[in-house]
Amino acid sequence: MNNDKIIELREKILKGIELAFEKLVKSKQKDDGEFVYSKDGKIYFVKANELAK
């Protein structure tokens, strides 16, 4: 593969990830759900509705 094809493929993959995340957030908002993540050893909870703001 040449560099142009690699860059194009990378952009398509990133766009797909972005669309999947948007779909996940919308789905969680319907259920009044929340996301859980860890940062520096601490666990955080974020309501999906807060992400839309």
N, C-alpha and C positions, 0 to 999 in steps of 0.2 A: 504494500500500500504506500502511496505517496503522501506527502504532508497534507495536501488539500483534502484528500479523502479521509484522512484521520481526523482533521479538524471538523469536517462536515459530520462525520459519525459521532464525534464527541458532542457537537452541538445538538444533534438529534437525541442522543441519550440524555443530556441534561434537560432538554425540553420535556422529554417523557417523564423524567423524575419530578419535574416541577408540576406537570399536569396531574400526576398520581398523588402528589402531596396535597394539591388543591382539592382534589376529589375526596381524599381522606378527611381533610378539615371540614368540608361541607357535610360529609356523612356524620362526623362526630358532633357537629353543631346541631343537626337534626335530633340526635339522641341526648343532647345536653351533656356530652361526654367531655373527657379531659385527656390531656397528654401528660405522660410522666417521663421525665428525663433526669439524668444525673450529671452534675458538674462539680468538680473538685471534691468528690466524695459525698456530696449532699444530694438528696432526692428532692426534685421540684415537681409540683403539679400545676398545670396551666389549663384553664377551661378553654375549650375550642372557640367559644364566643369571644374571648379576649384576643385571640390571634387575628380575628377579622378586623379589629380596631386599628 
